[in-house]
Amino acid sequence: MQLSHTHRSFSASFDDPNLVSSAGLVPTMALAEKTGLGALVDEWVKLPGYFGANAGLKALALVAGMLTGADSIDDMAVLRHGALRKLFTGTYAPSTLGSFLRAFAFGHVRQLDAAASRWLQNLGAVTPIVTGIDDLALVDIDDTIREVHGYKKQGAGFGYSGVRGLNALLAIVSTGSAAPIIVSSRLRKGPTNSARGAKKFVSDTLATVKRLRSPTAKGMLLLRADSAYYVSAVIQAALRAGAMVSITARLNSLVKAGISTIPDTAWTPIKYTNAIFDDATGRWISDAEVAEIPFTAFGSKKKSEQIPGRLVVRRIPELNKTVAAGQGTLFDLFRFHAFFTTSTLNTVDADKTHRHHAIIENLNADMKASAMAHFPSGVFTANAAWLVLACITFNLTRAAGTLANPALGKAVTATVRRKLINVAARVSTSARRVTLHLPESWPWEEGWSALFTSVCNPPGRAAT
């Protein structure tokens, strides 16, 4: 594409009071209002002082800015252009929103968590973001380091990634047909051990997930995690909440001893990298194999910490040339990946399901490419509140995508933003009617219109 040569010159002026750059905010924020987000924040978040007033409106303003791609407090100025003030109330200045965030203490962040949890129930009731959750609920937890710069960030430090940052602990839930949404979040200091506070976090997360399901739900509820959460207290918290677990086990002496007892005849080839299916035998021809044994996790600890279940093990030949001569031990000849599970899935399905825990890495990347690109304040609790609002924004974006088009319901935030949110429009008003004039031949007009109609123009209401 190149500039048109039809015209000899171009000029530009920022002088049209009737234009907006993000017309998709109208149906998306209407969805937030319909599901009671602002009202819940007002009900639950009790911030003191001048900047704590109108907490619901200010939280909505921050969410609206994040929807458009804002990843810093200064970016919230995007809410104060053109005709946005004709369409919305509460288009606060960035400085006001920054002061609002800095008014949060730890207790207020937990209040915001409570509002977010209840709002998620409302969102799940009116949009298909948790379709199939009664039949299958896959809960994944993981933490990630968000790098920060400068020496004035409270709580920043060097964690396991080797970079200076803050530690964000996230929990997601997905189903057999619905893409992941964020159920819970916690912001922690950069050097924090991954499992710190995970027991309480798991309990809170599973309580929210159970509220998203119907009281009569009988389908599997499975918590998945990596070896950082192979901790008795975490697993017991999940079991008490009625969930099964699938958690990577550390290759300690007990696990290695268990693996050593597996006979060669017990290994089953699986569909893995470079695997070939043999129609004659109905089996996979693969270097990767799985097997399982009964196993008591934390067997060397006191009886109250021991947990019975199964150890599912995947092995892959070690290609390191130094052991190719056949002089190595079992653990030199194969690479083993073991996980502890209490699920009722068969060995192959349990392994396949556990490997899909990697889905949370995609979400971590999505968040870091969106509102979690920065933690914008020097105040730790302000950044903790920012993280909760970023998770709310992610879920709201996903819900808008599901209403627009099933494919957009599984798209990353940037795609939904490009196709549905950041669409330029001219605003015209007549009496109490507002009309948005959007670009002709917009490629995603059908999805945008579906979202707008479902939220702004339900049956029986005149179009506006």
Secondary structure, 3 states (H helix, E strand, C coil): CCCCCCCCCCCCCCCCCCEECCCCHHHHHHHHHHCCHHHHHHHHCCCCCHHHCCHHHHHHHHHHHHHHCCCCCHHHHHHCCCCHHHHCCCCCCHHHHHHHHHCCCHHHHHHHHHHHHHHHHHHHHHCHHHCCCCCEEEEEEEEEEEECCCCCCCCCEECCCCCEEEEEEEEEEECCCCCCEEEEEEEECCCCCCCCCHHHHHHHHHHHHHHHCCCCCCCEEEEEECHHHCCHHHHHHHHHCCCEEEEECCCCHHHHHHHHCCCHHHCEECCCCCCEEECCCCEEECCCEEEEEEEEECCCCCHHHCEEEEEEEEEEECCCHHHCCCCCCHHHHEEEEEEEECCCCCHHHHHHHHHHHHHHHHHHHHHHCCHHHCCCCCCHHHHHHHHHHHHHHHHHHHHHHHHHCCCHHHCCHHHHHHHHHCCCEEEEEECCEEEEECCCCCCCHHHHHHHHHHHHCCCCCCCC
